[in-house]
């Protein structure tokens, strides 16, 4: 049998994390180093593998219920290779060092089990509650695979050059950065989007590090529902613009 399909063969590599292609991640397991992945993200594997739901403490479950932020993970262990993907999102592998990385959990595909995760709050200059201002802080030493809708832009932040990004487009940033949520508005009500521009909340970053922005203001669909189509959620955590500006009600 012959077909161009047979050009898409397995990528051979000695690395633990390898991009099989821009939208498919290959992780090699040796039996002593588990990987945590988004539930349901496994698309194929070779070897002897086990997949188990990752235990969440009562405090973590309560934080997830309160903030809408947090990862639902499965633990992958064994010997062999496993492939992860999520709705053909672009995949990017990062090394997490002592500085850490802050990310919206909706963009996390997989991470080393040695890494530590914690839900943190991003302050709003207006003190507005319910705006989805919670993110996931990942610290320790290891690798994490993130997803973006399209090819992203990495913006360097320096003490001389701060960066602002639409809160619905930001994917991740250096934990060492100082971050503030704000809404540049011409209206007396801070919940109103900026006049007729269609722009809403933004995050401003100061310090030394990077901010990762995707060319989309829509999160990857997280929960396809049979018979209901794809349920998409929008920006700044799991609640985001759906809670802030549903149907542009305040415009």
N, C-alpha and C positions, 0 to 999 in steps of 0.2 A: 504494500500500500504506500502511496506517495501523496504528500500534501504539504503546503507551506506550514501547516500546523506543527509539523515535526521539527521546525526550526526553533520552536519555543521549548527548549530542553532545560533540564535542571542545571543551575549554575553551581559549579564546583568551587568550594572555598573552605579554607581552614578557619575562617572567622566564625565566631558564635552567631552574630547577626549579619545576614547578607540580604541585600535586595535582589530577589529573583527577577523582578522588573519594578518599575516605579510604583506599582500598586500592589505588590505582593512581597511579603517578608518571609524569609527563611531563617529559622533559628535551630541551631545544632545543640542537642542535649547529650550530656555524657553520663548521666545517672546521679551526679552529685550537685547539680546546679539547676534548680527548678526555674521556670519562667512563669510569670503571671500575665494573663492575657484577658482582653475583654471577652465576656461571656459570648459564646457563639462565633468567635472570630476565626476558629480553626477551619481551614478549607481542605487540608490534606496533611498526611504525615507518613513517614516511613520508620520502621523499627518498632520497638516495644514501648508504647506510650500509655500513660494514664492521665485522665482529665477529671479533676475534682473541683467542686465549688469551693471557693476560698472563704474561710470563716471570717465573719465580721463581728467584732465585739459589740456589746449593747451600746456603748458610747458612740461607736462609729455609725451604727444603724440609726441612732437618734440624731446624730449630726446630719446624716444624709436626709432623713425625713424633714429636718428643720430647714436646711439650706438648699436642698435639691442638688447639692454637689456631692461627688463621691463616685468611686469606681465599683462596678459589679464585676468581679474577676473570677476566673477559673485558674487553678494551678495545674500546670502541665509538667509532668515529670517522666523520666525514663531515659532510654538511650535511642538516639536516632535523630531525625530531622522533622520539624513541624512547620507548616506554612500557615500564615495568618493574613487576613485581608478583611476589609469592611466596606462593602458597597463601592468597590473600585476607587476608594480614596487614595490620594498620593501618600506614600509612606516615607518617613524621614527618621533616621537613627541618630540619637544624640548620646554623648557621654556625659553623665551627670557627675560633677566633681563636688568639692566641699562647698561651693557657692550655692548649689541647688538650682532648681528650675521651678517656676510656677506656671501652671497650665490649667486650662479648662478640661475637666475630666472627659468631656465628650470627644476630645481629640487624642486620647491615649489608646493605642492599640495593644502594646505589650511592654513589659518592663521586667528587669531582673528582680527576683524575689528578695534580694538583699537590700533593696532600696526601701526607704521609709516614706510614707505618704501621710499628709495631714491637711485637713480643711482649714483654710484661712479666710479672713474677711478683707476686702478691699474697701477702704474708706471713701465715702462720698463727702464732698465738701459741703453738701446741703444736708447731710444726715438723713437722707431719705431711706426708709426701710422698704424691704420687699422688692428691690431692684435687681436681684440676682447677683449681688456683689460678692459671691463666694467663689474661691478658686482652690485648686489642689496644689499643695507644695510638695515637691519630690526632692528628697535629700539623700545623701549617702554617696556611695561609689558604685557605679554600674551603668547600664545602658537602658534607654527608654526609646520606644518607637512611637512617634506621633503621626497623626494623619492631618491632611489639609485638603480642602476642596480646591483643586488646581495647584499650580506651582507657587510656592510662597515667596515672600520678600523678607529678608533678614535685615533689620535696621540697627545699626550700631548707635548706642547711647553713650555719650561722654559728658563730663561736667560742663563742657562748653556747648553741647548740642543736645537738648532734650527732644524727645519724640512723643507725639500724640497719635493715637490710633483709634479708629472707630471700635467701640466695645464689642460690636457684633463681628468684627473681622480679626481681632487679636486672638492668637492661638496660645502663645507662651512667651515668657520673658525671664530674664535672670532674676533670681530671688533677691539678690543684693540691691536691685533698683528700688528707689522710692516711687510709689505708685499712688495716684489719686484719681478717683472717678469724678467727672464733672460734666455738666451740660451747659454749653454755651447757648444761651437762649435770649431772645428779645422779648419774651413774654414774662408776665409777672408770675406765672406758675412754672416751677422748675420741671414739672412732669411733662410739660408741653414740648414737643419736638421743635427744633429750631425753625420757627416761622414756617415758611412753605418750602424749605430746602430739603426736607425729608431726612435730615441728619438728627441723631439723637445723642445718646450717652457716648462719651469718649474716655479713654484712659490716658493719662499723661505720665511719662517715665523720666526720672531724673537719676543721675549717678553714672555708673560705669557698667556696661553690659550690653545686652541685645534684646530686641523685641521682634517676635516672629509674627508676621501678618499674612493672612491668606487673601486671595483675590475673590472673596465671597463674603457675604454677610449672613450666610445661612449655615447652621451647624449640620454636620452629616446626620441623616435620619438615623435614629437610635432604636426605634421599635416598630418595625413593619407589623401591621395588624391585618390579618387575613380578612378580606372583605371590606376593609376600611381604607385601603391605599396606604401610602407611607405617611406616618405621623412625623412631621418635621418640627423641630423646636429651634428657637432663635435666640442667639447671643447672650453674652455675659452670664454664663452658668446655665443650669438646666431650665430656668424660668425665663430670664432674659426679656427680650422685646415683647414676647407674648404677654407677659405681665405688665410691661411698661406702656406699650403702645398698640395693643391689640386693635386691629382695624383702624389705626390712627385716630382713635376716639377723641384724643385731646387736640388734634390739629384743627 
